[in-house]
Amino acid sequence: MKFKKRKNGMGSVVYLGKGRYQPWAARITVGKDMNGLPIYYDIDTFENELDALVFLENYHKNPTSLYIKEDKYNRIVTFPKVPYPLVPVSNPKNEVVEKVKKDNYTFKQLYEEFKETKMLTKEEEQQEKKYHTRPKNKPFGRHYCHCLITAFHNSTALYDRVYKDLRASDFNKVLKESKKGPDPQRQMVNLYLNLDKYALEEDIISKGYAQFIPSVSSKKEIKIAKNKAVEKERVFNYEQIDYLWKLTPRSNGRQKDLQQEREMFIRDFWLMLLYSGMRADEMLSIYTDNIFLDDNCLIGGLKTEAGINRQIPIHPAVKHLYEKYYNSNNEFLFMQPNGNKMDYDYYLYHYQHNFRDLHPEVSGHTAHDARHTLRNELRKLNIKDIIINAIIGHSNDDVGEDIYSHVSLEEKLEAIKLVTYKEQNKLYILRRNQEKIS
């Protein structure tokens, strides 16, 4: 079959002669030398002419970098009107081999590069744990990284599979055969979604299939279901909050005084969370210099852009607890006896060993439930979402960030003072002053 001649500047297919396994070359003109003679570059070779023509057609739709010898590149005096993406190198074969190798990454190879590029090193984990900071190019926190590592260990069946050949059915099969519970499977899906995203960024794949895993719900569906479950099951009731206020230490034994002190610390910590809506890590990371008792507020927050360095009102009911732990000589509000910052692991240890078994009345809860409890209470009081989110640090889906950031401290204080955690017959609505928004 004789094919039509291609348009000028669109390359050509040339026959390289007998005795070759792939005798047809997809050739382009990359420029002209000082004598006006064309300089050719064979992008790839093929078994038949048709394959070479199809390749040329597809290449011009989506040109990729071409690795060309430096001496040939230096001979080019005149480039085409639309120059090709040429990369002059000393040894093109090595560059091409490396590119082919990356295009055919296995699941394990892709994960290892993803881990090195996106996940925290052990040193960076310690930095985050101590100072709650991490490099800007590392988007995941240490707990999330650990979940991704666990998910990788649960995906051994995919290790040697070429990643670009994986489809949704392959991911779903591994999930089904893993026989893991909902949480481990959710971690595995998160890993596959992140690997797809990274592979797309690096042009290792042209389409991601993890998004089509049937067991994955949309973010909106997960958020709605999670909020409903939280509000129904994971909030402190009024009797439990009253129990915390009236709590009497139950420790006994040789270290009775020390253990009772730790009991009271957990109680105080939970009450401060219940009236602030902060995450446990946020409360533990409050700098002393960021506490303004005279103004009934503090500056704190972690995790999201909406939550970082937000102005948080101090409820009058727990102000004395801030005063109890406040020490201007300390860097943070909460410190360990050895002078180090109190981290979440330290808190969790004392909760498990000095509180959980002693107070079964509230031991079914976690510190994070206090955050959900305050949000739920503010909604029951009919406080506007924009004010609730400004207090607890959630982003707003329905309003602009500029409006969100202009919620005043007075509005937050007015809202938080309505929280009593007691049955009330009257519902309140805080109406925003529109002049403050403009």
Stockholm file with secondary structure:
# STOCKHOLM 1.0

chainA/1-438         MKFKKRKNGMGSVVYLGKGRYQPWAARITVGKDMNGLPIYYDIDTFENELDALVFLENYHKNPTSLYIKEDKYNRIVTFPKVPYPLVPVSNPKNEVVEKVKKDNYTFKQLYEEFKETKMLTKEEEQQEKKYHTRPKNKPFGRHYCHCLITAFHNSTALYDRVYKDLRASDFNKVLKESKKGPDPQRQMVNLYLNLDKYALEEDIISKGYAQFIPSVSSKKEIKIAKNKAVEKERVFNYEQIDYLWKLTPRSNGRQKDLQQEREMFIRDFWLMLLYSGMRADEMLSIYTDNIFLDDNCLIGGLKTEAGINRQIPIHPAVKHLYEKYYNSNNEFLFMQPNGNKMDYDYYLYHYQHNFRDLHPEVSGHTAHDARHTLRNELRKLNIKDIIINAIIGHSNDDVGEDIYSHVSLEEKLEAIKLVTYKEQNKLYILRRNQEKIS
#=GR chainA/1-438 SS CCCCCCCTTSCEEEECCTTCSSCEEEEEEEEECTTSCEEEEEEEEESSHHHHHHHHHHHHHSCCCEEEEHHHHHHCCBCCSSCCCEEEESCHHHHHHHHHHHHTCBHHHHHHHHHHHHSCCHHHHHHHHHHSCCCTTCCSCHHHHHHHHHHHHTTGGGTTSBGGGCCHHHHHHHHHHHTCCHHHHHHHHHHHHHHHHHHHHTTSCSSCCGGGCTTCCCHHHHHHHHHHHHHHHSSCCHHHHHHHHTCCCCCCSTTHHHHHHHHHHHHHHHHHHHTTCCCHHHHHTCBGGGEEGGGTEEEECCSSTTTTTEEEECCGGGHHHHHHHCCTTSSBSSBCTTSSBCCHHHHHHHHHHHTTTTCTTTTTCCHHHHHHHHHHHHHHTTCCHHHHHHHHTCCCSSSCHHHHTTCCHHHHHHHHTTCCSSCCSCCCCCCCCHHHHC
#=GC SS_cons         CCCCCCCTTSCEEEECCTTCSSCEEEEEEEEECTTSCEEEEEEEEESSHHHHHHHHHHHHHSCCCEEEEHHHHHHCCBCCSSCCCEEEESCHHHHHHHHHHHHTCBHHHHHHHHHHHHSCCHHHHHHHHHHSCCCTTCCSCHHHHHHHHHHHHTTGGGTTSBGGGCCHHHHHHHHHHHTCCHHHHHHHHHHHHHHHHHHHHTTSCSSCCGGGCTTCCCHHHHHHHHHHHHHHHSSCCHHHHHHHHTCCCCCCSTTHHHHHHHHHHHHHHHHHHHTTCCCHHHHHTCBGGGEEGGGTEEEECCSSTTTTTEEEECCGGGHHHHHHHCCTTSSBSSBCTTSSBCCHHHHHHHHHHHTTTTCTTTTTCCHHHHHHHHHHHHHHTTCCHHHHHHHHTCCCSSSCHHHHTTCCHHHHHHHHTTCCSSCCSCCCCCCCCHHHHC
//
